[in-house]
Amino acid sequence: MKRTRVLFLAAIGVIAACSTTPSPPPVVVPEGESRYLIDPRIGWDRPLDPAADRRFDTAWRFIMAGDYERARSILSSLGQQAPDYVPVSLAEAAIDIRQERLEAARAIAERIAAGNPNYIPAAVYEAEIDVAQNQLRSAYERYRSLSALPNVPAIVAQRRAELQTRLFEQLYHSALGVPDAEAVQLLREALLVDPAASAARILLVQKLITLRTFEDARREIDPLLNSSAANRSDVQEALAEIEVGTGQYQNAIVRYELLSRNDPDGRYARRLEQVKEQYAAANMPPQFLRALQESSINRSDLAVLMYWKIASVRFAQDLATPPIAIDIGDVPGRDEIIRAITLGIFQVDPVNRQVNPYATVTTLSLARTAARVLTVRGASCARGVGSDPQTILAACRVTDPTAAGLDQPVSGAVASAVMDQVDRALK
């Protein structure tokens, strides 16, 4: 009789226990970001007994179905029954993530990961919390580390590939709207994510060229030169600009000549002419290069530009003895000033014997000097048009610098361009 009673009470206990766990809902296939919250039981090597595992499975189904209240109730009971079963705590973190309680979820995941460094689901949850907080770089690095482990679920590799694309695009597009120095850093990071991204690499090279860090640019372009992209026009153009920046003008000229053969808008042909001019300038004496780079030139600079740009000035013959100027003894470009005095282009003051080599050249004085060169060197276009500088320049198709104002300072580049036109008018 006693044995019968014991059996009866045990049966009642089993029925009562079963009645506390609701029937599991239908299996729901998670969508969106939730599909990456893998089952916490994956990789945990100390499983529950079958009955408790079925209860956990029911709780997990409720989580996937969005019934978090029932899921928490079952997990709470399981936690009391098996306090050392870590997947129960991580399942709680899954609920927190789905309810956007991210800091609470992170605290759970980090604590579990710290105590169980090889437990894959905890690392996955940390990464997914990073994704939810738009910390794509951290999330990608976590997934990249996970991908190197053995026996990881296939979805880890899928997520890594997706995050690689998202992080690369984030870095690349951010680089498009920031200053060059910031863009370089972002593009370097993007290429660490996807080293084969040729668009990011050529943009990085272009930014480095703009910053005039040519050695870095040459190093970054190397992977493209060893790929099918080597003959692309943007790659060849970048390589030519690196060569210009490092003084390899002849190589750059050859590249631009090839590029200009298929150049519908003439852009490469224009750049070719500029490179040729730079090559010619690079072979000029230091005083010419200095004058060319000045933002505001003086009369000494103008004499230098005039001498080296205008063949009729440079190669003039049968020259008379020039009047003496006492203020050019240690002036850079002294010889060029003497040539301008000899040809009657610069006038020496008959009283103080000065030519004022350091006087600032303005647009008006440049126009007068250009007109005087055309006149004294016998340009046919300057004959019979009077002595007005603007009239002479117009007749010889030389750009009038006073169009920018009568008393504006003149850069070396502007003066050089005017001297080029004067040289053409004299030929």
Secondary structure, DSSP 8 states (H G I E B T S, - for coil): -HHHHHHHHHHHHHHHHHHHS----------GGGGGS--TTTT-SS---HHHHHHHHHHHHHHHHT-HHHHHHHHHHHHHH-TT-HHHHHHHHHHHHHTT-HHHHHHHHHHHHHH-TT-HHHHHHHHHHHHHTT-HHHHHHHHHHHHTSTT--HHHHHHHHHHHHHHHHHHHHHHTTS-HHHHHHHHHHHHHH-TT-HHHHHHHHHHHHHTT-HHHHHHHHHHHHTSTTTT-HHHHHHHHHHHHHTT-HHHHHHHHHHHGGG-TTSHHHHHHHHHHHHHHHHTS-HHHHHHHH-SS-BHHHHHHHHHHH-HHHHT--S-------TT-TT-TTHHHHHHHHHTTSS---TTT----TTSB-BHHHHHHHHHHHHHHTT-GGGTTS-S-HHHHHHHTT---GGGG-TT-B--HHHHHHHHHHHHHHH-
